[in-house]
């Protein structure tokens, strides 16, 4: 399974595209971080590490996870 990594220097968001169910919770919760129309679509530098960790915990499919 493909895993893509996006880091802000403190925490790294891991994204598994094959697992993603496109619920949109990430985009609705942190639109400055997640923008599917841009590349890269995840910009973790646009939120605090705490905000990223809290948002990733809400991912219903488990496609997003955190590596510290």
mmCIF file as Biopython writes it, N, C-alpha, C and O atoms, coordinates in Angstrom:
data_model
#
loop_
_atom_site.group_PDB
_atom_site.id
_atom_site.type_symbol
_atom_site.label_atom_id
_atom_site.label_alt_id
_atom_site.label_comp_id
_atom_site.label_asym_id
_atom_site.label_entity_id
_atom_site.label_seq_id
_atom_site.pdbx_PDB_ins_code
_atom_site.Cartn_x
_atom_site.Cartn_y
_atom_site.Cartn_z
_atom_site.occupancy
_atom_site.B_iso_or_equiv
_atom_site.auth_seq_id
_atom_site.auth_asym_id
_atom_site.pdbx_PDB_model_num
ATOM 1   N N  . UNK A ? 1  ? 0.842   -1.185 0.000  1.0 0.0 1  A 1 
ATOM 2   C CA . UNK A ? 1  ? 0.000   0.000  0.000  1.0 0.0 1  A 1 
ATOM 3   C C  . UNK A ? 1  ? 0.887   1.248  0.000  1.0 0.0 1  A 1 
ATOM 4   O O  . UNK A ? 1  ? 1.860   1.333  0.748  1.0 0.0 1  A 1 
ATOM 5   N N  . UNK A ? 2  ? 0.540   2.187  -0.830 1.0 0.0 2  A 1 
ATOM 6   C CA . UNK A ? 2  ? 1.276   3.445  -0.939 1.0 0.0 2  A 1 
ATOM 7   C C  . UNK A ? 2  ? 1.065   4.288  0.315  1.0 0.0 2  A 1 
ATOM 8   O O  . UNK A ? 2  ? -0.054  4.391  0.818  1.0 0.0 2  A 1 
ATOM 9   N N  . UNK A ? 3  ? 2.136   4.887  0.813  1.0 0.0 3  A 1 
ATOM 10  C CA . UNK A ? 3  ? 2.047   5.824  1.932  1.0 0.0 3  A 1 
ATOM 11  C C  . UNK A ? 3  ? 2.826   7.071  1.564  1.0 0.0 3  A 1 
ATOM 12  O O  . UNK A ? 3  ? 3.996   7.004  1.188  1.0 0.0 3  A 1 
ATOM 13  N N  . UNK A ? 4  ? 2.159   8.210  1.677  1.0 0.0 4  A 1 
ATOM 14  C CA . UNK A ? 4  ? 2.818   9.489  1.413  1.0 0.0 4  A 1 
ATOM 15  C C  . UNK A ? 4  ? 2.996   10.208 2.739  1.0 0.0 4  A 1 
ATOM 16  O O  . UNK A ? 4  ? 2.149   10.116 3.628  1.0 0.0 4  A 1 
ATOM 17  N N  . UNK A ? 5  ? 4.110   10.927 2.862  1.0 0.0 5  A 1 
ATOM 18  C CA . UNK A ? 5  ? 4.431   11.626 4.106  1.0 0.0 5  A 1 
ATOM 19  C C  . UNK A ? 5  ? 4.491   13.131 3.891  1.0 0.0 5  A 1 
ATOM 20  O O  . UNK A ? 5  ? 5.021   13.621 2.894  1.0 0.0 5  A 1 
ATOM 21  N N  . UNK A ? 6  ? 3.924   13.854 4.868  1.0 0.0 6  A 1 
ATOM 22  C CA . UNK A ? 6  ? 3.927   15.316 4.854  1.0 0.0 6  A 1 
ATOM 23  C C  . UNK A ? 6  ? 4.311   15.774 6.254  1.0 0.0 6  A 1 
ATOM 24  O O  . UNK A ? 6  ? 3.620   15.443 7.218  1.0 0.0 6  A 1 
ATOM 25  N N  . UNK A ? 7  ? 5.405   16.533 6.388  1.0 0.0 7  A 1 
ATOM 26  C CA . UNK A ? 7  ? 5.902   16.903 7.714  1.0 0.0 7  A 1 
ATOM 27  C C  . UNK A ? 7  ? 5.932   18.411 7.917  1.0 0.0 7  A 1 
ATOM 28  O O  . UNK A ? 7  ? 6.134   19.181 6.979  1.0 0.0 7  A 1 
ATOM 29  N N  . UNK A ? 8  ? 5.723   18.813 9.178  1.0 0.0 8  A 1 
ATOM 30  C CA . UNK A ? 8  ? 5.897   20.218 9.542  1.0 0.0 8  A 1 
ATOM 31  C C  . UNK A ? 8  ? 7.183   20.398 10.354 1.0 0.0 8  A 1 
ATOM 32  O O  . UNK A ? 8  ? 7.434   21.481 10.883 1.0 0.0 8  A 1 
ATOM 33  N N  . UNK A ? 9  ? 7.989   19.353 10.453 1.0 0.0 9  A 1 
ATOM 34  C CA . UNK A ? 9  ? 9.224   19.404 11.218 1.0 0.0 9  A 1 
ATOM 35  C C  . UNK A ? 9  ? 9.097   18.806 12.600 1.0 0.0 9  A 1 
ATOM 36  O O  . UNK A ? 9  ? 10.097  18.384 13.182 1.0 0.0 9  A 1 
ATOM 37  N N  . UNK A ? 10 ? 7.884   18.758 13.145 1.0 0.0 10 A 1 
ATOM 38  C CA . UNK A ? 10 ? 7.625   18.163 14.459 1.0 0.0 10 A 1 
ATOM 39  C C  . UNK A ? 10 ? 6.898   16.840 14.331 1.0 0.0 10 A 1 
ATOM 40  O O  . UNK A ? 10 ? 7.287   15.841 14.936 1.0 0.0 10 A 1 
ATOM 41  N N  . UNK A ? 11 ? 5.848   16.845 13.544 1.0 0.0 11 A 1 
ATOM 42  C CA . UNK A ? 11 ? 5.065   15.632 13.317 1.0 0.0 11 A 1 
ATOM 43  C C  . UNK A ? 11 ? 4.949   15.400 11.806 1.0 0.0 11 A 1 
ATOM 44  O O  . UNK A ? 11 ? 5.055   16.330 11.006 1.0 0.0 11 A 1 
ATOM 45  N N  . UNK A ? 12 ? 4.733   14.158 11.450 1.0 0.0 12 A 1 
ATOM 46  C CA . UNK A ? 12 ? 4.576   13.797 10.050 1.0 0.0 12 A 1 
ATOM 47  C C  . UNK A ? 12 ? 3.218   13.147 9.868  1.0 0.0 12 A 1 
ATOM 48  O O  . UNK A ? 12 ? 2.856   12.217 10.589 1.0 0.0 12 A 1 
ATOM 49  N N  . UNK A ? 13 ? 2.469   13.650 8.894  1.0 0.0 13 A 1 
ATOM 50  C CA . UNK A ? 13 ? 1.190   13.052 8.538  1.0 0.0 13 A 1 
ATOM 51  C C  . UNK A ? 13 ? 1.471   11.975 7.501  1.0 0.0 13 A 1 
ATOM 52  O O  . UNK A ? 13 ? 2.126   12.227 6.490  1.0 0.0 13 A 1 
ATOM 53  N N  . UNK A ? 14 ? 0.973   10.783 7.759  1.0 0.0 14 A 1 
ATOM 54  C CA . UNK A ? 14 ? 1.061   9.688  6.805  1.0 0.0 14 A 1 
ATOM 55  C C  . UNK A ? 14 ? -0.301  9.552  6.143  1.0 0.0 14 A 1 
ATOM 56  O O  . UNK A ? 14 ? -1.328  9.530  6.822  1.0 0.0 14 A 1 
ATOM 57  N N  . UNK A ? 15 ? -0.309  9.459  4.809  1.0 0.0 15 A 1 
ATOM 58  C CA . UNK A ? 15 ? -1.566  9.324  4.068  1.0 0.0 15 A 1 
ATOM 59  C C  . UNK A ? 15 ? -1.493  8.094  3.190  1.0 0.0 15 A 1 
ATOM 60  O O  . UNK A ? 15 ? -0.570  7.942  2.391  1.0 0.0 15 A 1 
ATOM 61  N N  . UNK A ? 16 ? -2.476  7.214  3.345  1.0 0.0 16 A 1 
ATOM 62  C CA . UNK A ? 16 ? -2.593  6.010  2.524  1.0 0.0 16 A 1 
ATOM 63  C C  . UNK A ? 16 ? -3.772  6.208  1.574  1.0 0.0 16 A 1 
ATOM 64  O O  . UNK A ? 16 ? -4.918  5.980  1.960  1.0 0.0 16 A 1 
ATOM 65  N N  . UNK A ? 17 ? -3.502  6.633  0.328  1.0 0.0 17 A 1 
ATOM 66  C CA . UNK A ? 17 ? -4.587  6.971  -0.601 1.0 0.0 17 A 1 
ATOM 67  C C  . UNK A ? 17 ? -5.566  5.834  -0.870 1.0 0.0 17 A 1 
ATOM 68  O O  . UNK A ? 17 ? -6.753  6.077  -1.083 1.0 0.0 17 A 1 
ATOM 69  N N  . UNK A ? 18 ? -5.075  4.589  -0.862 1.0 0.0 18 A 1 
ATOM 70  C CA . UNK A ? 18 ? -5.965  3.452  -1.136 1.0 0.0 18 A 1 
ATOM 71  C C  . UNK A ? 18 ? -7.000  3.245  -0.032 1.0 0.0 18 A 1 
ATOM 72  O O  . UNK A ? 18 ? -8.061  2.668  -0.272 1.0 0.0 18 A 1 
ATOM 73  N N  . UNK A ? 19 ? -6.691  3.715  1.177  1.0 0.0 19 A 1 
ATOM 74  C CA . UNK A ? 19 ? -7.606  3.568  2.313  1.0 0.0 19 A 1 
ATOM 75  C C  . UNK A ? 19 ? -8.627  4.698  2.407  1.0 0.0 19 A 1 
ATOM 76  O O  . UNK A ? 19 ? -9.655  4.559  3.069  1.0 0.0 19 A 1 
ATOM 77  N N  . UNK A ? 20 ? -8.343  5.804  1.748  1.0 0.0 20 A 1 
ATOM 78  C CA . UNK A ? 20 ? -9.149  7.015  1.877  1.0 0.0 20 A 1 
ATOM 79  C C  . UNK A ? 20 ? -10.555 6.803  1.301  1.0 0.0 20 A 1 
ATOM 80  O O  . UNK A ? 20 ? -10.714 6.324  0.178  1.0 0.0 20 A 1 
ATOM 81  N N  . UNK A ? 21 ? -11.574 7.172  2.097  1.0 0.0 21 A 1 
ATOM 82  C CA . UNK A ? 21 ? -12.966 7.068  1.632  1.0 0.0 21 A 1 
ATOM 83  C C  . UNK A ? 21 ? -13.521 8.437  1.234  1.0 0.0 21 A 1 
ATOM 84  O O  . UNK A ? 21 ? -14.710 8.567  0.940  1.0 0.0 21 A 1 
ATOM 85  N N  . UNK A ? 22 ? -12.668 9.447  1.227  1.0 0.0 22 A 1 
ATOM 86  C CA . UNK A ? 22 ? -13.026 10.804 0.803  1.0 0.0 22 A 1 
ATOM 87  C C  . UNK A ? 22 ? -14.231 11.366 1.567  1.0 0.0 22 A 1 
ATOM 88  O O  . UNK A ? 22 ? -15.155 11.926 0.978  1.0 0.0 22 A 1 
ATOM 89  N N  . UNK A ? 23 ? -14.194 11.201 2.886  1.0 0.0 23 A 1 
ATOM 90  C CA . UNK A ? 23 ? -15.265 11.733 3.731  1.0 0.0 23 A 1 
ATOM 91  C C  . UNK A ? 23 ? -15.233 13.254 3.772  1.0 0.0 23 A 1 
ATOM 92  O O  . UNK A ? 23 ? -16.259 13.892 4.007  1.0 0.0 23 A 1 
ATOM 93  N N  . UNK A ? 24 ? -14.059 13.837 3.544  1.0 0.0 24 A 1 
ATOM 94  C CA . UNK A ? 24 ? -13.928 15.290 3.536  1.0 0.0 24 A 1 
ATOM 95  C C  . UNK A ? 24 ? -13.747 15.912 4.905  1.0 0.0 24 A 1 
ATOM 96  O O  . UNK A ? 24 ? -13.672 17.136 5.018  1.0 0.0 24 A 1 
ATOM 97  N N  . UNK A ? 25 ? -13.676 15.105 5.939  1.0 0.0 25 A 1 
ATOM 98  C CA . UNK A ? 25 ? -13.520 15.649 7.295  1.0 0.0 25 A 1 
ATOM 99  C C  . UNK A ? 25 ? -12.222 16.437 7.412  1.0 0.0 25 A 1 
ATOM 100 O O  . UNK A ? 25 ? -12.189 17.481 8.064  1.0 0.0 25 A 1 
ATOM 101 N N  . UNK A ? 26 ? -11.165 15.956 6.795  1.0 0.0 26 A 1 
ATOM 102 C CA . UNK A ? 26 ? -9.876  16.663 6.875  1.0 0.0 26 A 1 
ATOM 103 C C  . UNK A ? 26 ? -9.983  18.043 6.236  1.0 0.0 26 A 1 
ATOM 104 O O  . UNK A ? 26 ? -9.523  19.032 6.808  1.0 0.0 26 A 1 
ATOM 105 N N  . UNK A ? 27 ? -10.586 18.112 5.058  1.0 0.0 27 A 1 
ATOM 106 C CA . UNK A ? 27 ? -10.717 19.384 4.336  1.0 0.0 27 A 1 
ATOM 107 C C  . UNK A ? 27 ? -11.624 20.348 5.104  1.0 0.0 27 A 1 
ATOM 108 O O  . UNK A ? 27 ? -11.334 21.541 5.179  1.0 0.0 27 A 1 
ATOM 109 N N  . UNK A ? 28 ? -12.714 19.840 5.670  1.0 0.0 28 A 1 
ATOM 110 C CA . UNK A ? 28 ? -13.648 20.695 6.410  1.0 0.0 28 A 1 
ATOM 111 C C  . UNK A ? 28 ? -13.041 21.182 7.719  1.0 0.0 28 A 1 
ATOM 112 O O  . UNK A ? 28 ? -13.297 22.310 8.139  1.0 0.0 28 A 1 
ATOM 113 N N  . UNK A ? 29 ? -12.233 20.335 8.370  1.0 0.0 29 A 1 
ATOM 114 C CA . UNK A ? 29 ? -11.659 20.682 9.667  1.0 0.0 29 A 1 
ATOM 115 C C  . UNK A ? 29 ? -10.489 21.655 9.537  1.0 0.0 29 A 1 
ATOM 116 O O  . UNK A ? 29 ? -10.404 22.631 10.283 1.0 0.0 29 A 1 
ATOM 117 N N  . UNK A ? 30 ? -9.587  21.389 8.590  1.0 0.0 30 A 1 
ATOM 118 C CA . UNK A ? 30 ? -8.402  22.242 8.416  1.0 0.0 30 A 1 
ATOM 119 C C  . UNK A ? 30 ? -8.201  22.560 6.934  1.0 0.0 30 A 1 
ATOM 120 O O  . UNK A ? 30 ? -7.304  22.004 6.299  1.0 0.0 30 A 1 
ATOM 121 N N  . UNK A ? 31 ? -9.024  23.445 6.382  1.0 0.0 31 A 1 
ATOM 122 C CA . UNK A ? 31 ? -8.927  23.748 4.948  1.0 0.0 31 A 1 
ATOM 123 C C  . UNK A ? 31 ? -7.612  24.404 4.524  1.0 0.0 31 A 1 
ATOM 124 O O  . UNK A ? 31 ? -7.242  24.344 3.352  1.0 0.0 31 A 1 
ATOM 125 N N  . UNK A ? 32 ? -6.907  25.028 5.468  1.0 0.0 32 A 1 
ATOM 126 C CA . UNK A ? 32 ? -5.614  25.624 5.119  1.0 0.0 32 A 1 
ATOM 127 C C  . UNK A ? 32 ? -4.519  24.561 4.990  1.0 0.0 32 A 1 
ATOM 128 O O  . UNK A ? 32 ? -3.470  24.812 4.398  1.0 0.0 32 A 1 
ATOM 129 N N  . UNK A ? 33 ? -4.769  23.388 5.543  1.0 0.0 33 A 1 
ATOM 130 C CA . UNK A ? 33 ? -3.812  22.283 5.476  1.0 0.0 33 A 1 
ATOM 131 C C  . UNK A ? 33 ? -4.141  21.362 4.308  1.0 0.0 33 A 1 
ATOM 132 O O  . UNK A ? 33 ? -3.255  20.977 3.545  1.0 0.0 33 A 1 
ATOM 133 N N  . UNK A ? 34 ? -5.423  21.007 4.169  1.0 0.0 34 A 1 
ATOM 134 C CA . UNK A ? 34 ? -5.841  20.026 3.167  1.0 0.0 34 A 1 
ATOM 135 C C  . UNK A ? 34 ? -6.584  20.715 2.025  1.0 0.0 34 A 1 
ATOM 136 O O  . UNK A ? 34 ? -7.667  21.266 2.221  1.0 0.0 34 A 1 
ATOM 137 N N  . UNK A ? 35 ? -5.995  20.678 0.841  1.0 0.0 35 A 1 
ATOM 138 C CA . UNK A ? 35 ? -6.635  21.252 -0.339 1.0 0.0 35 A 1 
ATOM 139 C C  . UNK A ? 35 ? -6.393  20.314 -1.517 1.0 0.0 35 A 1 
ATOM 140 O O  . UNK A ? 35 ? -5.328  20.355 -2.132 1.0 0.0 35 A 1 
ATOM 141 N N  . UNK A ? 36 ? -7.383  19.463 -1.839 1.0 0.0 36 A 1 
ATOM 142 C CA . UNK A ? 36 ? -7.192  18.473 -2.893 1.0 0.0 36 A 1 
ATOM 143 C C  . UNK A ? 36 ? -6.946  19.062 -4.284 1.0 0.0 36 A 1 
ATOM 144 O O  . UNK A ? 36 ? -6.545  18.340 -5.196 1.0 0.0 36 A 1 
ATOM 145 N N  . UNK A ? 37 ? -7.179  20.354 -4.453 1.0 0.0 37 A 1 
ATOM 146 C CA . UNK A ? 37 ? -6.964  20.984 -5.757 1.0 0.0 37 A 1 
ATOM 147 C C  . UNK A ? 37 ? -5.519  21.444 -5.954 1.0 0.0 37 A 1 
ATOM 148 O O  . UNK A ? 37 ? -5.142  21.858 -7.050 1.0 0.0 37 A 1 
ATOM 149 N N  . UNK A ? 38 ? -4.715  21.372 -4.900 1.0 0.0 38 A 1 
ATOM 150 C CA . UNK A ? 38 ? -3.325  21.815 -4.970 1.0 0.0 38 A 1 
ATOM 151 C C  . UNK A ? 38 ? -2.370  20.630 -4.860 1.0 0.0 38 A 1 
ATOM 152 O O  . UNK A ? 38 ? -2.748  19.546 -4.417 1.0 0.0 38 A 1 
ATOM 153 N N  . UNK A ? 39 ? -1.136  20.859 -5.268 1.0 0.0 39 A 1 
ATOM 154 C CA . UNK A ? 39 ? -0.087  19.855 -5.087 1.0 0.0 39 A 1 
ATOM 155 C C  . UNK A ? 39 ? 1.077   20.527 -4.389 1.0 0.0 39 A 1 
ATOM 156 O O  . UNK A ? 39 ? 1.530   21.563 -4.876 1.0 0.0 39 A 1 
ATOM 157 N N  . UNK A ? 40 ? 1.593   20.016 -3.285 1.0 0.0 40 A 1 
ATOM 158 C CA . UNK A ? 40 ? 0.999   18.891 -2.579 1.0 0.0 40 A 1 
ATOM 159 C C  . UNK A ? 40 ? -0.328  19.285 -1.948 1.0 0.0 40 A 1 
ATOM 160 O O  . UNK A ? 40 ? -0.541  20.446 -1.601 1.0 0.0 40 A 1 
ATOM 161 N N  . UNK A ? 41 ? -1.198  18.330 -1.807 1.0 0.0 41 A 1 
ATOM 162 C CA . UNK A ? 41 ? -2.532  18.639 -1.286 1.0 0.0 41 A 1 
ATOM 163 C C  . UNK A ? 41 ? -2.550  18.775 0.232  1.0 0.0 41 A 1 
ATOM 164 O O  . UNK A ? 41 ? -3.518  19.292 0.791  1.0 0.0 41 A 1 
ATOM 165 N N  . UNK A ? 42 ? -1.489  18.317 0.914  1.0 0.0 42 A 1 
ATOM 166 C CA . UNK A ? 42 ? -1.381  18.439 2.368  1.0 0.0 42 A 1 
ATOM 167 C C  . UNK A ? 42 ? -0.232  19.399 2.673  1.0 0.0 42 A 1 
ATOM 168 O O  . UNK A ? 42 ? 0.903   19.181 2.248  1.0 0.0 42 A 1 
ATOM 169 N N  . UNK A ? 43 ? -0.542  20.460 3.413  1.0 0.0 43 A 1 
ATOM 170 C CA . UNK A ? 43 ? 0.464   21.442 3.807  1.0 0.0 43 A 1 
ATOM 171 C C  . UNK A ? 43 ? 0.451   21.585 5.336  1.0 0.0 43 A 1 
ATOM 172 O O  . UNK A ? 43 ? -0.159  22.511 5.870  1.0 0.0 43 A 1 
ATOM 173 N N  . UNK A ? 44 ? 1.122   20.670 6.029  1.0 0.0 44 A 1 
ATOM 174 C CA . UNK A ? 44 ? 1.066   20.652 7.494  1.0 0.0 44 A 1 
ATOM 175 C C  . UNK A ? 44 ? 1.653   21.889 8.159  1.0 0.0 44 A 1 
ATOM 176 O O  . UNK A ? 44 ? 1.389   22.144 9.334  1.0 0.0 44 A 1 
ATOM 177 N N  . UNK A ? 45 ? 2.440   22.653 7.424  1.0 0.0 45 A 1 
ATOM 178 C CA . UNK A ? 45 ? 3.013   23.870 8.010  1.0 0.0 45 A 1 
ATOM 179 C C  . UNK A ? 45 ? 1.949   24.939 8.266  1.0 0.0 45 A 1 
ATOM 180 O O  . UNK A ? 45 ? 2.231   25.949 8.912  1.0 0.0 45 A 1 
ATOM 181 N N  . UNK A ? 46 ? 0.739   24.724 7.769  1.0 0.0 46 A 1 
ATOM 182 C CA . UNK A ? 46 ? -0.339  25.704 7.935  1.0 0.0 46 A 1 
ATOM 183 C C  . UNK A ? 46 ? -1.188  25.484 9.187  1.0 0.0 46 A 1 
ATOM 184 O O  . UNK A ? 46 ? -2.248  26.094 9.329  1.0 0.0 46 A 1 
ATOM 185 N N  . UNK A ? 47 ? -0.728  24.612 10.101 1.0 0.0 47 A 1 
ATOM 186 C CA . UNK A ? 47 ? -1.447  24.387 11.362 1.0 0.0 47 A 1 
ATOM 187 C C  . UNK A ? 47 ? -0.432  23.967 12.421 1.0 0.0 47 A 1 
ATOM 188 O O  . UNK A ? 47 ? 0.688   23.567 12.102 1.0 0.0 47 A 1 
ATOM 189 N N  . UNK A ? 48 ? -0.835  24.063 13.670 1.0 0.0 48 A 1 
ATOM 190 C CA . UNK A ? 48 ? 0.050   23.625 14.752 1.0 0.0 48 A 1 
ATOM 191 C C  . UNK A ? 48 ? 0.067   22.102 14.801 1.0 0.0 48 A 1 
ATOM 192 O O  . UNK A ? 48 ? -0.833  21.443 14.281 1.0 0.0 48 A 1 
ATOM 193 N N  . UNK A ? 49 ? 1.088   21.561 15.424 1.0 0.0 49 A 1 
ATOM 194 C CA . UNK A ? 49 ? 1.176   20.101 15.561 1.0 0.0 49 A 1 
ATOM 195 C C  . UNK A ? 49 ? -0.023  19.554 16.316 1.0 0.0 49 A 1 
ATOM 196 O O  . UNK A ? 49 ? -0.540  18.490 15.976 1.0 0.0 49 A 1 
ATOM 197 N N  . UNK A ? 50 ? -0.468  20.277 17.340 1.0 0.0 50 A 1 
ATOM 198 C CA . UNK A ? 50 ? -1.631  19.847 18.124 1.0 0.0 50 A 1 
ATOM 199 C C  . UNK A ? 50 ? -2.889  19.796 17.245 1.0 0.0 50 A 1 
ATOM 200 O O  . UNK A ? 50 ? -3.665  18.844 17.321 1.0 0.0 50 A 1 
ATOM 201 N N  . UNK A ? 51 ? -3.083  20.820 16.418 1.0 0.0 51 A 1 
ATOM 202 C CA . UNK A ? 51 ? -4.245  20.829 15.510 1.0 0.0 51 A 1 
ATOM 203 C C  . UNK A ? 51 ? -4.191  19.657 14.535 1.0 0.0 51 A 1 
ATOM 204 O O  . UNK A ? 51 ? -5.212  19.028 14.259 1.0 0.0 51 A 1 
ATOM 205 N N  . UNK A ? 52 ? -3.006  19.366 14.018 1.0 0.0 52 A 1 
ATOM 206 C CA . UNK A ? 52 ? -2.847  18.249 13.081 1.0 0.0 52 A 1 
ATOM 207 C C  . UNK A ? 52 ? -3.172  16.914 13.751 1.0 0.0 52 A 1 
ATOM 208 O O  . UNK A ? 52 ? -3.892  16.087 13.192 1.0 0.0 52 A 1 
ATOM 209 N N  . UNK A ? 53 ? -2.637  16.717 14.946 1.0 0.0 53 A 1 
ATOM 210 C CA . UNK A ? 53 ? -2.867  15.461 15.677 1.0 0.0 53 A 1 
ATOM 211 C C  . UNK A ? 53 ? -4.352  15.287 15.970 1.0 0.0 53 A 1 
ATOM 212 O O  . UNK A ? 53 ? -4.893  14.195 15.798 1.0 0.0 53 A 1 
ATOM 213 N N  . UNK A ? 54 ? -5.020  16.364 16.414 1.0 0.0 54 A 1 
ATOM 214 C CA . UNK A ? 54 ? -6.455  16.285 16.723 1.0 0.0 54 A 1 
ATOM 215 C C  . UNK A ? 54 ? -7.281  15.991 15.475 1.0 0.0 54 A 1 
ATOM 216 O O  . UNK A ? 54 ? -8.232  15.212 15.530 1.0 0.0 54 A 1 
ATOM 217 N N  . UNK A ? 55 ? -6.928  16.600 14.367 1.0 0.0 55 A 1 
ATOM 218 C CA . UNK A ? 55 ? -7.681  16.388 13.134 1.0 0.0 55 A 1 
ATOM 219 C C  . UNK A ? 55 ? -7.475  14.974 12.605 1.0 0.0 55 A 1 
ATOM 220 O O  . UNK A ? 55 ? -8.445  14.316 12.227 1.0 0.0 55 A 1 
ATOM 221 N N  . UNK A ? 56 ? -6.248  14.497 12.570 1.0 0.0 56 A 1 
ATOM 222 C CA . UNK A ? 56 ? -5.959  13.155 12.052 1.0 0.0 56 A 1 
ATOM 223 C C  . UNK A ? 56 ? -6.695  12.093 12.868 1.0 0.0 56 A 1 
ATOM 224 O O  . UNK A ? 56 ? -7.106  11.069 12.322 1.0 0.0 56 A 1 
ATOM 225 N N  . UNK A ? 57 ? -6.863  12.326 14.152 1.0 0.0 57 A 1 
ATOM 226 C CA . UNK A ? 57 ? -7.593  11.376 15.004 1.0 0.0 57 A 1 
ATOM 227 C C  . UNK A ? 57 ? -9.051  11.226 14.577 1.0 0.0 57 A 1 
ATOM 228 O O  . UNK A ? 57 ? -9.696  10.234 14.916 1.0 0.0 57 A 1 
ATOM 229 N N  . UNK A ? 58 ? -9.571  12.195 13.840 1.0 0.0 58 A 1 
ATOM 230 C CA . UNK A ? 58 ? -10.973 12.161 13.400 1.0 0.0 58 A 1 
ATOM 231 C C  . UNK A ? 58 ? -11.159 11.485 12.047 1.0 0.0 58 A 1 
ATOM 232 O O  . UNK A ? 58 ? -12.293 11.353 11.587 1.0 0.0 58 A 1 
ATOM 233 N N  . UNK A ? 59 ? -10.086 11.055 11.401 1.0 0.0 59 A 1 
ATOM 234 C CA . UNK A ? 59 ? -10.185 10.428 10.081 1.0 0.0 59 A 1 
ATOM 235 C C  . UNK A ? 59 ? -10.911 9.090  10.202 1.0 0.0 59 A 1 
ATOM 236 O O  . UNK A ? 59 ? -10.401 8.181  10.858 1.0 0.0 59 A 1 
ATOM 237 N N  . UNK A ? 60 ? -12.101 8.942  9.578  1.0 0.0 60 A 1 
ATOM 238 C CA . UNK A ? 60 ? -12.900 7.732  9.779  1.0 0.0 60 A 1 
ATOM 239 C C  . UNK A ? 60 ? -12.342 6.479  9.100  1.0 0.0 60 A 1 
ATOM 240 O O  . UNK A ? 60 ? -12.646 5.364  9.523  1.0 0.0 60 A 1 
ATOM 241 N N  . UNK A ? 61 ? -11.548 6.645  8.073  1.0 0.0 61 A 1 
ATOM 242 C CA . UNK A ? 61 ? -11.044 5.477  7.337  1.0 0.0 61 A 1 
ATOM 243 C C  . UNK A ? 61 ? -9.696  4.986  7.846  1.0 0.0 61 A 1 
ATOM 244 O O  . UNK A ? 61 ? -9.300  3.855  7.565  1.0 0.0 61 A 1 
ATOM 245 N N  . UNK A ? 62 ? -8.989  5.831  8.594  1.0 0.0 62 A 1 
ATOM 246 C CA . UNK A ? 62 ? -7.640  5.490  9.015  1.0 0.0 62 A 1 
ATOM 247 C C  . UNK A ? 62 ? -6.606  5.763  7.930  1.0 0.0 62 A 1 
ATOM 248 O O  . UNK A ? 62 ? -5.453  5.351  8.052  1.0 0.0 62 A 1 
ATOM 249 N N  . UNK A ? 63 ? -7.016  6.456  6.868  1.0 0.0 63 A 1 
ATOM 250 C CA . UNK A ? 63 ? -6.079  6.780  5.786  1.0 0.0 63 A 1 
ATOM 251 C C  . UNK A ? 63 ? -5.022  7.777  6.253  1.0 0.0 63 A 1 
ATOM 252 O O  . UNK A ? 63 ? -3.908  7.795  5.729  1.0 0.0 63 A 1 
ATOM 253 N N  . UNK A ? 64 ? -5.366  8.599  7.229  1.0 0.0 64 A 1 
ATOM 254 C CA . UNK A ? 64 ? -4.416  9.550  7.795  1.0 0.0 64 A 1 
ATOM 255 C C  . UNK A ? 64 ? -3.943  9.054  9.167  1.0 0.0 64 A 1 
ATOM 256 O O  . UNK A ? 64 ? -4.742  8.599  9.985  1.0 0.0 64 A 1 
ATOM 257 N N  . UNK A ? 65 ? -2.646  9.151  9.399  1.0 0.0 65 A 1 
ATOM 258 C CA . UNK A ? 65 ? -2.096  8.809  10.707 1.0 0.0 65 A 1 
ATOM 259 C C  . UNK A ? 65 ? -0.916  9.741  10.972 1.0 0.0 65 A 1 
ATOM 260 O O  . UNK A ? 65 ? -0.476  10.471 10.083 1.0 0.0 65 A 1 
ATOM 261 N N  . UNK A ? 66 ? -0.412  9.707  12.203 1.0 0.0 66 A 1 
ATOM 262 C CA . UNK A ? 66 ? 0.678   10.604 12.608 1.0 0.0 66 A 1 
ATOM 263 C C  . UNK A ? 66 ? 1.899   9.767  12.971 1.0 0.0 66 A 1 
ATOM 264 O O  . UNK A ? 66 ? 1.803   8.742  13.647 1.0 0.0 66 A 1 
ATOM 265 N N  . UNK A ? 67 ? 3.049   10.241 12.499 1.0 0.0 67 A 1 
ATOM 266 C CA . UNK A ? 67 ? 4.336   9.674  12.898 1.0 0.0 67 A 1 
ATOM 267 C C  . UNK A ? 67 ? 5.083   10.798 13.599 1.0 0.0 67 A 1 
ATOM 268 O O  . UNK A ? 67 ? 5.297   11.858 13.012 1.0 0.0 67 A 1 
ATOM 269 N N  . UNK A ? 68 ? 5.484   10.577 14.857 1.0 0.0 68 A 1 
ATOM 270 C CA . UNK A ? 68 ? 6.196   11.618 15.620 1.0 0.0 68 A 1 
ATOM 271 C C  . UNK A ? 68 ? 7.691   11.401 15.540 1.0 0.0 68 A 1 
ATOM 272 O O  . UNK A ? 68 ? 8.458   12.172 16.117 1.0 0.0 68 A 1 
#
